[in-house]
Amino acid sequence: MVKKVLSLSLLALISTSAMAGGYRVAMQGNKQLAMGHTGVAVINSAETLFFNPAGAVYLEDKFSFSAGASVLVADTKFQNTTYNWENKTRNVGTPFYFYGNYKATDWLSLGLAVYSPYGSAVDWDKDWQGSHLVNSIDLKAIYFQPTVSVKLSKHFSFGGGPIFVNGGVTFDKNVSRSMTNEAGQRTSVEVEAKNVQAWGWTAGYMVTVTDNWRLGMNYRSKIIMKARGGDARFSNVPAFGQGIFKNGNFDADLPLPAELTVGTSYKLGKWLLAFDYNRAYWREYKSLTLNFIDNPAIGTSVNARNYKDSSTYRLGVQYQANDQLSLRTGWYYDESPVQPGYFAPETPRNDSRAYTGGLTYKFKNGLGIDLVFSYLHFSDTNSSYDYYVEDGQNVSFGGTYKTAVTSGGLGLSYSF
């Protein structure tokens, strides 16, 4: 049991990093979010630096900037009618983005993208029925992505660049289902990793088939988050366990899967139609392994995940009412990478459907205001995690999870 005590401690840092499934909320541009988060073949603003840097060279102005933030509210309800368990959690996140592009020549653009795809939290009731898996998570990560975009001809361009990630996570759980100290307080552990850094890269191309029809592809590489010297702090440890559950450090290598997006857009008069298909290569995430370097009594823990690859299908529509006003709507279907028996409350997310809408009002001085609203509904699921080990036995924990995420965002765009 000791070697399994912390086996889920950094699960959120991996699970929330999927481009499909997990707890990652797709909010990397308010214009494109309003169109169902399509964008691999769309050129609307500097937001293309995230969706497909190959498109930046087609921006009309020498300088283009986009910035914005969203407030999302995630509600999850858990119920197990067999044992009459009911719990719920409401959590608020504030992802943001900033993009800047410089069109150096007609065939070369340089850009910088900064965005926070994982600024979210999960906070269950303290000592709830699933507290041996998780009490709370607070996750933050910021991506920095310099890009270069080159136009080879009127019909073809490519772009890309390195990605630097800086993040951290705080995770709290109870050590077991029953351990308490002499005062009856539950024994718990808080695991924290700060300034976890890693490098990856992105590359894409765009084909302008006609003046109205574009094709695009973007690839993001696998990123290995290497947590070194993270802190593990125990509280309410009974006297018999104080020689085992000692504060110390741990190491972990956390793989974030590669993902591929392909898509198309077509302009029909005042209408712009877009479709994206995204594939996240989750199959490489078989387990989470943590090495407790200062605590040989715990040693190395291995927690099975056995994720599968997952897909996201996105549709978006834009209507250009006039020179100042653009109206947008969209939808996407996001598959979960979690297989049966591996559903854990750290990231209580199943297959989901998102409904989005928004608008941009552009002033004559080049400044535009972007508004967006989205509702993300996750399919109800009666699922369990069957691989928690206690006293040498697998212990299953599960029930029905109901989850929805509502968000609103404000953005600014400016070009000259």
Backbone hydrogen bonds, N-H to C=O, Kabsch-Sander energy under -0.5 kcal/mol:
donor,donor_aa,acceptor,acceptor_aa,energy
4,K,1,M,-1.3
5,V,1,M,-0.7
5,V,2,V,-1.2
7,S,4,K,-1.5
9,S,6,L,-2.2
11,L,8,L,-1.8
13,L,10,L,-0.6
14,I,10,L,-0.9
14,I,11,L,-1.0
15,S,11,L,-3.1
16,T,12,A,-2.3
17,S,14,I,-2.2
18,A,15,S,-1.0
24,R,21,G,-0.7
25,V,117,P,-0.7
26,A,24,R,-0.5
27,M,25,V,-1.2
33,L,29,G,-2.8
34,A,30,N,-1.7
35,M,31,K,-0.7
36,G,33,L,-1.6
37,H,32,Q,-2.3
38,T,32,Q,-0.8
38,T,35,M,-1.0
42,V,39,G,-1.3
44,N,42,V,-0.5
48,T,45,S,-1.7
49,L,46,A,-2.1
50,F,47,E,-1.6
51,F,47,E,-1.6
52,N,48,T,-2.8
55,G,52,N,-2.3
56,A,53,P,-1.3
57,V,54,A,-0.5
58,Y,55,G,-1.7
59,L,56,A,-1.4
64,S,101,N,-2.1
65,F,414,Y,-2.8
66,S,99,Y,-2.4
67,A,412,L,-2.5
68,G,97,Y,-2.0
69,A,410,L,-2.1
70,S,95,P,-2.2
71,V,408,G,-2.5
72,L,70,S,-0.5
72,L,93,G,-2.5
73,V,406,T,-3.1
74,A,72,L,-0.5
74,A,91,N,-3.0
75,D,73,V,-0.5
75,D,404,A,-2.9
76,T,89,T,-2.4
77,K,402,K,-2.7
78,F,87,N,-3.5
79,Q,400,T,-1.9
80,N,85,W,-2.3
84,N,80,N,-0.8
85,W,80,N,-2.4
87,N,78,F,-2.4
89,T,76,T,-2.4
91,N,74,A,-2.3
93,G,72,L,-2.1
94,T,119,G,-0.9
97,Y,68,G,-2.2
98,F,114,V,-2.6
99,Y,66,S,-3.2
100,G,112,L,-2.2
101,N,64,S,-2.9
102,Y,110,L,-3.5
103,K,62,K,-3.3
103,K,101,N,-0.5
104,A,102,Y,-1.3
104,A,108,L,-0.7
105,T,108,L,-2.0
108,L,105,T,-0.6
109,S,149,S,-2.5
110,L,102,Y,-2.8
111,G,147,T,-2.3
112,L,100,G,-2.3
113,A,145,Q,-2.0
114,V,98,F,-2.8
115,Y,143,Y,-1.8
116,S,96,F,-2.0
118,Y,141,A,-0.7
119,G,116,S,-0.7
120,S,118,Y,-1.2
120,S,139,L,-0.5
122,V,137,I,-1.9
124,W,135,N,-2.4
128,W,125,D,-1.5
131,S,128,W,-1.9
133,L,130,G,-2.1
134,V,130,G,-2.0
135,N,172,D,-3.4
136,S,172,D,-1.6
137,I,122,V,-3.2
138,D,170,T,-2.2
139,L,120,S,-2.3
140,K,168,G,-2.5
142,I,166,N,-2.6
143,Y,115,Y,-3.4
144,F,164,F,-2.7
145,Q,113,A,-3.1
147,T,111,G,-2.7
148,V,160,G,-2.3
149,S,109,S,-2.6
150,V,158,F,-3.1
151,K,107,W,-2.4
152,L,150,V,-0.7
152,L,156,F,-1.6
153,S,156,F,-1.7
157,S,206,M,-2.0
158,F,150,V,-2.4
159,G,204,G,-2.4
160,G,148,V,-2.0
161,G,202,T,-2.3
163,I,200,G,-2.5
164,F,144,F,-2.8
165,V,198,A,-2.7
166,N,142,I,-2.2
167,G,196,V,-2.2
168,G,140,K,-2.7
169,V,193,A,-2.1
170,T,138,D,-2.1
171,F,191,V,-2.8
172,D,136,S,-2.6
173,K,189,V,-2.1
174,N,131,S,-3.1
175,V,187,T,-2.6
176,S,187,T,-0.5
181,N,185,Q,-2.3
184,G,181,N,-2.0
187,T,179,M,-2.1
188,S,235,S,-1.8
189,V,173,K,-2.8
190,E,233,R,-2.9
191,V,171,F,-3.1
192,E,231,D,-2.8
193,A,169,V,-2.4
196,V,167,G,-3.0
197,Q,195,N,-0.6
198,A,165,V,-1.6
200,G,163,I,-2.5
202,T,161,G,-2.6
203,A,219,Y,-2.1
204,G,159,G,-2.8
205,Y,217,M,-2.0
206,M,157,S,-2.4
207,V,215,L,-2.7
208,T,155,H,-2.4
208,T,206,M,-0.5
209,V,207,V,-1.0
209,V,213,W,-1.2
210,T,213,W,-1.5
214,R,265,S,-2.3
215,L,207,V,-2.5
216,G,263,G,-2.4
217,M,205,Y,-2.1
218,N,261,T,-2.8
219,Y,203,A,-3.0
220,R,259,E,-2.7
221,S,201,W,-2.7
223,I,256,L,-2.2
225,M,223,I,-0.7
225,M,254,L,-3.2
226,K,197,Q,-0.9
226,K,224,I,-0.7
227,A,225,M,-0.9
227,A,252,A,-2.5
228,R,226,K,-0.6
229,G,250,F,-0.5
230,G,250,F,-2.0
231,D,192,E,-2.6
232,A,248,G,-2.6
233,R,190,E,-2.8
235,S,188,S,-2.4
241,G,238,P,-1.3
242,Q,238,P,-0.6
242,Q,239,A,-0.9
244,I,241,G,-1.5
245,F,241,G,-2.9
246,K,244,I,-1.7
248,G,232,A,-1.8
250,F,230,G,-1.2
251,D,291,N,-2.3
252,A,227,A,-2.4
253,D,289,T,-0.5
254,L,225,M,-3.4
254,L,252,A,-0.5
256,L,223,I,-3.6
259,E,220,R,-2.1
260,L,279,R,-2.4
261,T,218,N,-2.9
262,V,277,Y,-2.5
263,G,216,G,-2.1
264,T,275,F,-2.3
265,S,214,R,-2.1
266,Y,273,L,-2.6
267,K,212,N,-2.5
268,L,266,Y,-0.5
268,L,271,W,-3.0
271,W,268,L,-2.0
272,L,318,Q,-2.5
273,L,266,Y,-2.8
274,A,316,G,-2.5
275,F,264,T,-2.5
276,D,314,R,-1.8
277,Y,262,V,-3.2
278,N,312,T,-2.7
279,R,260,L,-2.9
280,A,310,S,-2.8
281,Y,258,A,-2.8
282,W,280,A,-1.7
284,E,281,Y,-0.7
285,Y,282,W,-2.4
286,K,284,E,-1.5
288,L,303,N,-2.4
289,T,287,S,-0.5
290,L,301,S,-2.3
291,N,251,D,-2.7
292,F,290,L,-0.6
292,F,299,G,-2.5
293,I,291,N,-1.4
294,D,249,N,-1.2
295,N,292,F,-1.3
298,I,295,N,-1.5
299,G,295,N,-2.6
301,S,290,L,-2.5
303,N,288,L,-2.3
304,A,302,V,-0.5
305,R,286,K,-3.0
306,N,286,K,-1.5
307,Y,285,Y,-2.1
308,K,337,P,-2.2
310,S,280,A,-1.9
312,T,278,N,-2.3
313,Y,333,Y,-2.5
314,R,276,D,-2.7
315,L,331,W,-3.0
316,G,274,A,-2.3
317,V,329,T,-2.7
318,Q,272,L,-2.4
319,Y,327,L,-3.3
320,Q,270,K,-2.7
321,A,319,Y,-1.2
321,A,325,L,-1.1
322,N,325,L,-1.5
326,S,360,T,-2.3
327,L,319,Y,-2.8
328,R,358,G,-2.8
329,T,317,V,-2.2
330,G,356,T,-2.0
331,W,315,L,-2.3
332,Y,354,A,-1.5
333,Y,313,Y,-2.5
334,D,352,S,-2.8
335,E,311,S,-2.6
335,E,333,Y,-0.5
342,Y,339,Q,-1.9
343,F,384,S,-2.0
344,A,342,Y,-0.7
347,T,344,A,-1.1
349,R,347,T,-2.4
352,S,334,D,-2.6
353,R,377,H,-2.5
354,A,332,Y,-2.8
355,Y,375,Y,-2.4
356,T,330,G,-2.3
357,G,373,F,-2.1
358,G,328,R,-2.2
359,L,371,L,-1.9
360,T,326,S,-2.2
361,Y,369,I,-2.1
362,K,324,Q,-2.9
362,K,360,T,-0.5
363,F,361,Y,-0.5
363,F,367,L,-3.4
366,G,363,F,-1.8
368,G,413,S,-3.4
369,I,361,Y,-2.5
370,D,411,G,-3.0
371,L,359,L,-2.8
372,V,409,G,-1.8
373,F,357,G,-2.8
374,S,407,S,-2.2
375,Y,355,Y,-2.3
376,L,405,V,-3.3
377,H,353,R,-2.9
377,H,375,Y,-0.6
378,F,376,L,-0.5
378,F,403,T,-2.2
379,S,351,D,-3.2
381,T,401,Y,-1.8
383,S,381,T,-0.8
383,S,399,G,-1.9
385,Y,397,F,-2.8
386,D,341,G,-2.7
386,D,384,S,-0.5
388,Y,395,V,-0.9
390,E,393,Q,-2.7
393,Q,390,E,-1.6
395,V,388,Y,-3.7
396,S,394,N,-0.5
397,F,385,Y,-2.0
399,G,383,S,-2.2
400,T,79,Q,-3.4
401,Y,381,T,-2.8
402,K,77,K,-2.3
403,T,378,F,-0.5
404,A,75,D,-2.1
405,V,376,L,-2.7
406,T,73,V,-2.4
407,S,374,S,-2.4
408,G,71,V,-1.7
409,G,372,V,-2.6
410,L,69,A,-2.3
411,G,370,D,-2.7
412,L,67,A,-3.3
413,S,368,G,-2.4
414,Y,65,F,-2.4
415,S,366,G,-0.7
416,F,63,F,-2.1
